[in-house]
Amino acid sequence: MKQNYLYLLVGALIVVVIALGAYVLREESKPSGVELRIDESGVSVEQN
């Protein structure tokens, strides 16, 4: 039974590391500057 919990813990840690890596990669690949969005709710200006 203890071995099952160990596998579960290792699997959860792997998922967290992969998700964190994907988040960091996405954040670093964002262009710097000003982002201008126009949609049905109006105009949105956001500084990166």
mmCIF file as Biopython writes it, N, C-alpha, C and O atoms, coordinates in Angstrom:
data_model
#
loop_
_atom_site.group_PDB
_atom_site.id
_atom_site.type_symbol
_atom_site.label_atom_id
_atom_site.label_alt_id
_atom_site.label_comp_id
_atom_site.label_asym_id
_atom_site.label_entity_id
_atom_site.label_seq_id
_atom_site.pdbx_PDB_ins_code
_atom_site.Cartn_x
_atom_site.Cartn_y
_atom_site.Cartn_z
_atom_site.occupancy
_atom_site.B_iso_or_equiv
_atom_site.auth_seq_id
_atom_site.auth_asym_id
_atom_site.pdbx_PDB_model_num
ATOM 1   N N  . MET A ? 1  ? 0.822   -1.194 0.000   1.0 0.0 1  A 1 
ATOM 2   C CA . MET A ? 1  ? 0.000   0.000  0.000   1.0 0.0 1  A 1 
ATOM 3   C C  . MET A ? 1  ? 0.867   1.261  0.000   1.0 0.0 1  A 1 
ATOM 4   O O  . MET A ? 1  ? 0.542   2.238  -0.674  1.0 0.0 1  A 1 
ATOM 5   N N  . LYS A ? 2  ? 1.966   1.240  0.753   1.0 0.0 2  A 1 
ATOM 6   C CA . LYS A ? 2  ? 2.838   2.410  0.799   1.0 0.0 2  A 1 
ATOM 7   C C  . LYS A ? 2  ? 3.448   2.708  -0.562  1.0 0.0 2  A 1 
ATOM 8   O O  . LYS A ? 2  ? 3.679   3.865  -0.913  1.0 0.0 2  A 1 
ATOM 9   N N  . GLN A ? 3  ? 3.709   1.643  -1.328  1.0 0.0 3  A 1 
ATOM 10  C CA . GLN A ? 3  ? 4.320   1.825  -2.640  1.0 0.0 3  A 1 
ATOM 11  C C  . GLN A ? 3  ? 3.354   2.551  -3.582  1.0 0.0 3  A 1 
ATOM 12  O O  . GLN A ? 3  ? 3.788   3.339  -4.422  1.0 0.0 3  A 1 
ATOM 13  N N  . ASN A ? 4  ? 2.059   2.293  -3.450  1.0 0.0 4  A 1 
ATOM 14  C CA . ASN A ? 4  ? 1.072   2.980  -4.280  1.0 0.0 4  A 1 
ATOM 15  C C  . ASN A ? 4  ? 1.077   4.478  -4.003  1.0 0.0 4  A 1 
ATOM 16  O O  . ASN A ? 4  ? 0.982   5.283  -4.929  1.0 0.0 4  A 1 
ATOM 17  N N  . TYR A ? 5  ? 1.188   4.853  -2.736  1.0 0.0 5  A 1 
ATOM 18  C CA . TYR A ? 5  ? 1.235   6.273  -2.393  1.0 0.0 5  A 1 
ATOM 19  C C  . TYR A ? 5  ? 2.503   6.924  -2.922  1.0 0.0 5  A 1 
ATOM 20  O O  . TYR A ? 5  ? 2.488   8.086  -3.326  1.0 0.0 5  A 1 
ATOM 21  N N  . LEU A ? 6  ? 3.599   6.177  -2.919  1.0 0.0 6  A 1 
ATOM 22  C CA . LEU A ? 6  ? 4.855   6.700  -3.447  1.0 0.0 6  A 1 
ATOM 23  C C  . LEU A ? 6  ? 4.729   6.960  -4.941  1.0 0.0 6  A 1 
ATOM 24  O O  . LEU A ? 6  ? 5.168   8.002  -5.427  1.0 0.0 6  A 1 
ATOM 25  N N  . TYR A ? 7  ? 4.129   6.018  -5.681  1.0 0.0 7  A 1 
ATOM 26  C CA . TYR A ? 7  ? 3.907   6.216  -7.112  1.0 0.0 7  A 1 
ATOM 27  C C  . TYR A ? 7  ? 2.989   7.408  -7.363  1.0 0.0 7  A 1 
ATOM 28  O O  . TYR A ? 7  ? 3.217   8.188  -8.288  1.0 0.0 7  A 1 
ATOM 29  N N  . LEU A ? 8  ? 1.968   7.547  -6.555  1.0 0.0 8  A 1 
ATOM 30  C CA . LEU A ? 8  ? 1.047   8.672  -6.688  1.0 0.0 8  A 1 
ATOM 31  C C  . LEU A ? 8  ? 1.763   9.996  -6.443  1.0 0.0 8  A 1 
ATOM 32  O O  . LEU A ? 8  ? 1.559   10.962 -7.178  1.0 0.0 8  A 1 
ATOM 33  N N  . LEU A ? 9  ? 2.598   10.038 -5.415  1.0 0.0 9  A 1 
ATOM 34  C CA . LEU A ? 9  ? 3.342   11.254 -5.098  1.0 0.0 9  A 1 
ATOM 35  C C  . LEU A ? 9  ? 4.324   11.611 -6.207  1.0 0.0 9  A 1 
ATOM 36  O O  . LEU A ? 9  ? 4.419   12.774 -6.599  1.0 0.0 9  A 1 
ATOM 37  N N  . VAL A ? 10 ? 5.051   10.628 -6.712  1.0 0.0 10 A 1 
ATOM 38  C CA . VAL A ? 10 ? 6.006   10.876 -7.797  1.0 0.0 10 A 1 
ATOM 39  C C  . VAL A ? 10 ? 5.268   11.340 -9.048  1.0 0.0 10 A 1 
ATOM 40  O O  . VAL A ? 10 ? 5.724   12.262 -9.723  1.0 0.0 10 A 1 
ATOM 41  N N  . GLY A ? 11 ? 4.148   10.723 -9.364  1.0 0.0 11 A 1 
ATOM 42  C CA . GLY A ? 11 ? 3.356   11.131 -10.527 1.0 0.0 11 A 1 
ATOM 43  C C  . GLY A ? 11 ? 2.838   12.549 -10.391 1.0 0.0 11 A 1 
ATOM 44  O O  . GLY A ? 11 ? 2.863   13.316 -11.353 1.0 0.0 11 A 1 
ATOM 45  N N  . ALA A ? 12 ? 2.368   12.903 -9.204  1.0 0.0 12 A 1 
ATOM 46  C CA . ALA A ? 12 ? 1.871   14.264 -8.976  1.0 0.0 12 A 1 
ATOM 47  C C  . ALA A ? 12 ? 3.002   15.279 -9.106  1.0 0.0 12 A 1 
ATOM 48  O O  . ALA A ? 12 ? 2.805   16.352 -9.675  1.0 0.0 12 A 1 
ATOM 49  N N  . LEU A ? 13 ? 4.172   14.954 -8.592  1.0 0.0 13 A 1 
ATOM 50  C CA . LEU A ? 13 ? 5.313   15.869 -8.711  1.0 0.0 13 A 1 
ATOM 51  C C  . LEU A ? 13 ? 5.729   16.051 -10.165 1.0 0.0 13 A 1 
ATOM 52  O O  . LEU A ? 13 ? 6.081   17.158 -10.573 1.0 0.0 13 A 1 
ATOM 53  N N  . ILE A ? 14 ? 5.693   14.991 -10.942 1.0 0.0 14 A 1 
ATOM 54  C CA . ILE A ? 14 ? 6.034   15.095 -12.361 1.0 0.0 14 A 1 
ATOM 55  C C  . ILE A ? 14 ? 5.036   15.992 -13.078 1.0 0.0 14 A 1 
ATOM 56  O O  . ILE A ? 14 ? 5.429   16.823 -13.898 1.0 0.0 14 A 1 
ATOM 57  N N  . VAL A ? 15 ? 3.756   15.835 -12.779 1.0 0.0 15 A 1 
ATOM 58  C CA . VAL A ? 15 ? 2.727   16.681 -13.403 1.0 0.0 15 A 1 
ATOM 59  C C  . VAL A ? 15 ? 2.940   18.144 -13.031 1.0 0.0 15 A 1 
ATOM 60  O O  . VAL A ? 15 ? 2.810   19.020 -13.887 1.0 0.0 15 A 1 
ATOM 61  N N  . VAL A ? 16 ? 3.263   18.423 -11.776 1.0 0.0 16 A 1 
ATOM 62  C CA . VAL A ? 16 ? 3.490   19.802 -11.330 1.0 0.0 16 A 1 
ATOM 63  C C  . VAL A ? 16 ? 4.701   20.399 -12.037 1.0 0.0 16 A 1 
ATOM 64  O O  . VAL A ? 16 ? 4.655   21.553 -12.463 1.0 0.0 16 A 1 
ATOM 65  N N  . VAL A ? 17 ? 5.773   19.642 -12.169 1.0 0.0 17 A 1 
ATOM 66  C CA . VAL A ? 17 ? 6.979   20.145 -12.834 1.0 0.0 17 A 1 
ATOM 67  C C  . VAL A ? 17 ? 6.701   20.435 -14.303 1.0 0.0 17 A 1 
ATOM 68  O O  . VAL A ? 17 ? 7.151   21.455 -14.824 1.0 0.0 17 A 1 
ATOM 69  N N  . ILE A ? 18 ? 5.973   19.561 -14.974 1.0 0.0 18 A 1 
ATOM 70  C CA . ILE A ? 18 ? 5.644   19.780 -16.386 1.0 0.0 18 A 1 
ATOM 71  C C  . ILE A ? 18 ? 4.747   21.000 -16.543 1.0 0.0 18 A 1 
ATOM 72  O O  . ILE A ? 18 ? 4.964   21.810 -17.444 1.0 0.0 18 A 1 
ATOM 73  N N  . ALA A ? 19 ? 3.747   21.147 -15.686 1.0 0.0 19 A 1 
ATOM 74  C CA . ALA A ? 19 ? 2.842   22.298 -15.766 1.0 0.0 19 A 1 
ATOM 75  C C  . ALA A ? 19 ? 3.586   23.598 -15.489 1.0 0.0 19 A 1 
ATOM 76  O O  . ALA A ? 19 ? 3.362   24.595 -16.175 1.0 0.0 19 A 1 
ATOM 77  N N  . LEU A ? 20 ? 4.463   23.599 -14.498 1.0 0.0 20 A 1 
ATOM 78  C CA . LEU A ? 20 ? 5.232   24.800 -14.185 1.0 0.0 20 A 1 
ATOM 79  C C  . LEU A ? 20 ? 6.169   25.156 -15.331 1.0 0.0 20 A 1 
ATOM 80  O O  . LEU A ? 20 ? 6.321   26.332 -15.663 1.0 0.0 20 A 1 
ATOM 81  N N  . GLY A ? 21 ? 6.790   24.166 -15.933 1.0 0.0 21 A 1 
ATOM 82  C CA . GLY A ? 21 ? 7.662   24.409 -17.079 1.0 0.0 21 A 1 
ATOM 83  C C  . GLY A ? 21 ? 6.900   24.996 -18.255 1.0 0.0 21 A 1 
ATOM 84  O O  . GLY A ? 21 ? 7.390   25.913 -18.914 1.0 0.0 21 A 1 
ATOM 85  N N  . ALA A ? 22 ? 5.713   24.480 -18.525 1.0 0.0 22 A 1 
ATOM 86  C CA . ALA A ? 22 ? 4.895   25.008 -19.618 1.0 0.0 22 A 1 
ATOM 87  C C  . ALA A ? 22 ? 4.480   26.445 -19.334 1.0 0.0 22 A 1 
ATOM 88  O O  . ALA A ? 22 ? 4.471   27.279 -20.240 1.0 0.0 22 A 1 
ATOM 89  N N  . TYR A ? 23 ? 4.138   26.741 -18.082 1.0 0.0 23 A 1 
ATOM 90  C CA . TYR A ? 23 ? 3.742   28.103 -17.709 1.0 0.0 23 A 1 
ATOM 91  C C  . TYR A ? 23 ? 4.905   29.077 -17.894 1.0 0.0 23 A 1 
ATOM 92  O O  . TYR A ? 23 ? 4.728   30.158 -18.455 1.0 0.0 23 A 1 
ATOM 93  N N  . VAL A ? 24 ? 6.091   28.696 -17.424 1.0 0.0 24 A 1 
ATOM 94  C CA . VAL A ? 24 ? 7.264   29.569 -17.543 1.0 0.0 24 A 1 
ATOM 95  C C  . VAL A ? 24 ? 7.616   29.779 -19.006 1.0 0.0 24 A 1 
ATOM 96  O O  . VAL A ? 24 ? 7.930   30.899 -19.409 1.0 0.0 24 A 1 
ATOM 97  N N  . LEU A ? 25 ? 7.568   28.731 -19.803 1.0 0.0 25 A 1 
ATOM 98  C CA . LEU A ? 25 ? 7.875   28.847 -21.226 1.0 0.0 25 A 1 
ATOM 99  C C  . LEU A ? 25 ? 6.896   29.789 -21.920 1.0 0.0 25 A 1 
ATOM 100 O O  . LEU A ? 25 ? 7.296   30.595 -22.759 1.0 0.0 25 A 1 
ATOM 101 N N  . ARG A ? 26 ? 5.619   29.689 -21.573 1.0 0.0 26 A 1 
ATOM 102 C CA . ARG A ? 26 ? 4.607   30.562 -22.182 1.0 0.0 26 A 1 
ATOM 103 C C  . ARG A ? 26 ? 4.810   32.013 -21.761 1.0 0.0 26 A 1 
ATOM 104 O O  . ARG A ? 26 ? 4.668   32.921 -22.580 1.0 0.0 26 A 1 
ATOM 105 N N  . GLU A ? 27 ? 5.140   32.239 -20.495 1.0 0.0 27 A 1 
ATOM 106 C CA . GLU A ? 27 ? 5.349   33.603 -20.011 1.0 0.0 27 A 1 
ATOM 107 C C  . GLU A ? 27 ? 6.592   34.234 -20.633 1.0 0.0 27 A 1 
ATOM 108 O O  . GLU A ? 27 ? 6.590   35.428 -20.932 1.0 0.0 27 A 1 
ATOM 109 N N  . GLU A ? 28 ? 7.643   33.456 -20.830 1.0 0.0 28 A 1 
ATOM 110 C CA . GLU A ? 28 ? 8.869   33.996 -21.409 1.0 0.0 28 A 1 
ATOM 111 C C  . GLU A ? 28 ? 8.728   34.261 -22.901 1.0 0.0 28 A 1 
ATOM 112 O O  . GLU A ? 28 ? 9.446   35.097 -23.448 1.0 0.0 28 A 1 
ATOM 113 N N  . SER A ? 29 ? 7.819   33.564 -23.562 1.0 0.0 29 A 1 
ATOM 114 C CA . SER A ? 29 ? 7.670   33.745 -24.999 1.0 0.0 29 A 1 
ATOM 115 C C  . SER A ? 29 ? 6.720   34.889 -25.353 1.0 0.0 29 A 1 
ATOM 116 O O  . SER A ? 29 ? 6.536   35.197 -26.530 1.0 0.0 29 A 1 
ATOM 117 N N  . LYS A ? 30 ? 6.118   35.517 -24.348 1.0 0.0 30 A 1 
ATOM 118 C CA . LYS A ? 30 ? 5.248   36.662 -24.614 1.0 0.0 30 A 1 
ATOM 119 C C  . LYS A ? 30 ? 6.088   37.836 -25.098 1.0 0.0 30 A 1 
ATOM 120 O O  . LYS A ? 30 ? 7.158   38.098 -24.548 1.0 0.0 30 A 1 
ATOM 121 N N  . PRO A ? 31 ? 5.625   38.538 -26.107 1.0 0.0 31 A 1 
ATOM 122 C CA . PRO A ? 31 ? 6.369   39.715 -26.553 1.0 0.0 31 A 1 
ATOM 123 C C  . PRO A ? 31 ? 6.266   40.843 -25.528 1.0 0.0 31 A 1 
ATOM 124 O O  . PRO A ? 31 ? 5.230   41.027 -24.889 1.0 0.0 31 A 1 
ATOM 125 N N  . SER A ? 32 ? 7.349   41.587 -25.383 1.0 0.0 32 A 1 
ATOM 126 C CA . SER A ? 32 ? 7.317   42.715 -24.449 1.0 0.0 32 A 1 
ATOM 127 C C  . SER A ? 32 ? 6.757   43.939 -25.156 1.0 0.0 32 A 1 
ATOM 128 O O  . SER A ? 32 ? 6.866   44.064 -26.376 1.0 0.0 32 A 1 
ATOM 129 N N  . GLY A ? 33 ? 6.165   44.829 -24.396 1.0 0.0 33 A 1 
ATOM 130 C CA . GLY A ? 33 ? 5.591   46.036 -24.973 1.0 0.0 33 A 1 
ATOM 131 C C  . GLY A ? 33 ? 4.142   46.195 -24.567 1.0 0.0 33 A 1 
ATOM 132 O O  . GLY A ? 33 ? 3.755   45.857 -23.448 1.0 0.0 33 A 1 
ATOM 133 N N  . VAL A ? 34 ? 3.347   46.712 -25.485 1.0 0.0 34 A 1 
ATOM 134 C CA . VAL A ? 34 ? 1.943   46.995 -25.216 1.0 0.0 34 A 1 
ATOM 135 C C  . VAL A ? 34 ? 1.082   46.055 -26.047 1.0 0.0 34 A 1 
ATOM 136 O O  . VAL A ? 34 ? 1.331   45.848 -27.235 1.0 0.0 34 A 1 
ATOM 137 N N  . GLU A ? 35 ? 0.067   45.491 -25.404 1.0 0.0 35 A 1 
ATOM 138 C CA . GLU A ? 35 ? -0.868  44.609 -26.089 1.0 0.0 35 A 1 
ATOM 139 C C  . GLU A ? 35 ? -2.203  45.333 -26.209 1.0 0.0 35 A 1 
ATOM 140 O O  . GLU A ? 35 ? -2.736  45.827 -25.215 1.0 0.0 35 A 1 
ATOM 141 N N  . LEU A ? 36 ? -2.740  45.397 -27.415 1.0 0.0 36 A 1 
ATOM 142 C CA . LEU A ? 36 ? -4.006  46.068 -27.683 1.0 0.0 36 A 1 
ATOM 143 C C  . LEU A ? 36 ? -5.008  45.015 -28.135 1.0 0.0 36 A 1 
ATOM 144 O O  . LEU A ? 36 ? -4.788  44.316 -29.125 1.0 0.0 36 A 1 
ATOM 145 N N  . ARG A ? 37 ? -6.120  44.910 -27.392 1.0 0.0 37 A 1 
ATOM 146 C CA . ARG A ? 37 ? -7.161  43.947 -27.737 1.0 0.0 37 A 1 
ATOM 147 C C  . ARG A ? 37 ? -8.464  44.683 -27.995 1.0 0.0 37 A 1 
ATOM 148 O O  . ARG A ? 37 ? -8.863  45.562 -27.230 1.0 0.0 37 A 1 
ATOM 149 N N  . ILE A ? 38 ? -9.119  44.310 -29.083 1.0 0.0 38 A 1 
ATOM 150 C CA . ILE A ? 38 ? -10.433 44.866 -29.403 1.0 0.0 38 A 1 
ATOM 151 C C  . ILE A ? 38 ? -11.393 43.689 -29.545 1.0 0.0 38 A 1 
ATOM 152 O O  . ILE A ? 38 ? -11.207 42.830 -30.407 1.0 0.0 38 A 1 
ATOM 153 N N  . ASP A ? 39 ? -12.420 43.652 -28.696 1.0 0.0 39 A 1 
ATOM 154 C CA . ASP A ? 39 ? -13.418 42.596 -28.786 1.0 0.0 39 A 1 
ATOM 155 C C  . ASP A ? 39 ? -14.786 43.171 -28.467 1.0 0.0 39 A 1 
ATOM 156 O O  . ASP A ? 39 ? -14.956 44.389 -28.398 1.0 0.0 39 A 1 
ATOM 157 N N  . GLU A ? 40 ? -15.764 42.289 -28.271 1.0 0.0 40 A 1 
ATOM 158 C CA . GLU A ? 40 ? -17.134 42.758 -28.060 1.0 0.0 40 A 1 
ATOM 159 C C  . GLU A ? 40 ? -17.315 43.541 -26.770 1.0 0.0 40 A 1 
ATOM 160 O O  . GLU A ? 40 ? -18.289 44.280 -26.628 1.0 0.0 40 A 1 
ATOM 161 N N  . SER A ? 41 ? -16.382 43.390 -25.821 1.0 0.0 41 A 1 
ATOM 162 C CA . SER A ? 41 ? -16.496 44.145 -24.567 1.0 0.0 41 A 1 
ATOM 163 C C  . SER A ? 41 ? -15.806 45.504 -24.641 1.0 0.0 41 A 1 
ATOM 164 O O  . SER A ? 41 ? -15.889 46.287 -23.695 1.0 0.0 41 A 1 
ATOM 165 N N  . GLY A ? 42 ? -15.130 45.793 -25.744 1.0 0.0 42 A 1 
ATOM 166 C CA . GLY A ? 42 ? -14.496 47.098 -25.909 1.0 0.0 42 A 1 
ATOM 167 C C  . GLY A ? 42 ? -13.023 46.977 -26.231 1.0 0.0 42 A 1 
ATOM 168 O O  . GLY A ? 42 ? -12.548 45.938 -26.688 1.0 0.0 42 A 1 
ATOM 169 N N  . VAL A ? 43 ? -12.308 48.072 -25.980 1.0 0.0 43 A 1 
ATOM 170 C CA . VAL A ? 43 ? -10.880 48.147 -26.267 1.0 0.0 43 A 1 
ATOM 171 C C  . VAL A ? 43 ? -10.114 47.955 -24.963 1.0 0.0 43 A 1 
ATOM 172 O O  . VAL A ? 43 ? -10.456 48.548 -23.940 1.0 0.0 43 A 1 
ATOM 173 N N  . SER A ? 44 ? -9.079  47.126 -25.006 1.0 0.0 44 A 1 
ATOM 174 C CA . SER A ? 44 ? -8.269  46.849 -23.830 1.0 0.0 44 A 1 
ATOM 175 C C  . SER A ? 44 ? -6.803  47.063 -24.174 1.0 0.0 44 A 1 
ATOM 176 O O  . SER A ? 44 ? -6.303  46.510 -25.154 1.0 0.0 44 A 1 
ATOM 177 N N  . VAL A ? 45 ? -6.110  47.871 -23.363 1.0 0.0 45 A 1 
ATOM 178 C CA . VAL A ? 45 ? -4.683  48.110 -23.545 1.0 0.0 45 A 1 
ATOM 179 C C  . VAL A ? 45 ? -3.968  47.572 -22.315 1.0 0.0 45 A 1 
ATOM 180 O O  . VAL A ? 45 ? -4.302  47.928 -21.185 1.0 0.0 45 A 1 
ATOM 181 N N  . GLU A ? 46 ? -2.980  46.707 -22.544 1.0 0.0 46 A 1 
ATOM 182 C CA . GLU A ? 46 ? -2.260  46.086 -21.440 1.0 0.0 46 A 1 
ATOM 183 C C  . GLU A ? 46 ? -0.764  46.173 -21.702 1.0 0.0 46 A 1 
ATOM 184 O O  . GLU A ? 46 ? -0.293  45.844 -22.792 1.0 0.0 46 A 1 
ATOM 185 N N  . GLN A ? 47 ? -0.019  46.621 -20.691 1.0 0.0 47 A 1 
ATOM 186 C CA . GLN A ? 47 ? 1.433   46.693 -20.821 1.0 0.0 47 A 1 
ATOM 187 C C  . GLN A ? 47 ? 2.039   45.400 -20.298 1.0 0.0 47 A 1 
ATOM 188 O O  . GLN A ? 47 ? 1.716   44.957 -19.196 1.0 0.0 47 A 1 
ATOM 189 N N  . ASN A ? 48 ? 2.920   44.796 -21.092 1.0 0.0 48 A 1 
ATOM 190 C CA . ASN A ? 48 ? 3.553   43.528 -20.693 1.0 0.0 48 A 1 
ATOM 191 C C  . ASN A ? 48 ? 4.827   43.791 -19.947 1.0 0.0 48 A 1 
ATOM 192 O O  . ASN A ? 48 ? 5.503   42.850 -19.530 1.0 0.0 48 A 1 
#
